[in-house]
Amino acid sequence: MYDNIFPLFNKYRDRFSGLNAVNVEKTGNTYFSLEYDFKKKAGALPAEIT
């Protein structure tokens, strides 16, 4: 699944207004690890999907 996620996301990224990635740890802590707004071009994308 991981190998397919970035190619699929790039193929359909024009259908998204933004991207939020949430990291949930085994300890129960949850935090945003990535936020990006495609309209404002604000945030930081990992190199794999830029």
C-alpha positions in Angstrom: 0.0 0.0 0.0 2.8 2.5 0.9 4.4 2.1 -2.5 1.2 3.0 -4.2 0.1 5.9 -2.0 2.3 8.7 -3.4 1.8 7.9 -7.1 -2.0 7.8 -6.5 -1.9 11.0 -4.5 0.1 12.8 -7.2 -2.2 11.5 -9.9 -5.3 13.0 -8.1 -3.8 15.9 -6.1 -5.8 18.5 -8.0 -8.9 17.1 -6.3 -7.6 17.9 -2.8 -7.6 21.3 -1.2 -5.0 20.3 1.4 -3.3 17.5 3.2 -3.1 16.7 6.9 -1.0 13.8 8.2 -1.6 12.6 11.8 0.8 10.5 13.7 -0.8 8.3 16.4 1.8 6.8 18.8 1.4 3.5 20.7 1.4 5.7 23.9 -1.9 7.3 22.7 -0.3 10.7 21.9 -1.6 12.1 18.6 -0.2 15.0 16.7 -0.1 16.5 13.2 3.1 15.6 11.5 2.4 17.4 8.3 -0.1 20.1 7.1 -0.2 21.6 3.6 -2.8 23.9 1.9 -2.6 23.5 -1.9 -4.6 26.7 -2.5 -2.3 28.9 -0.4 0.8 26.8 -1.1 1.6 26.9 2.6 3.3 24.2 4.6 5.9 21.6 3.8 5.5 18.5 1.7 7.8 15.5 1.9 10.2 15.1 -1.1 8.3 12.0 -2.3 5.2 14.0 -3.2 6.5 17.4 -4.4 
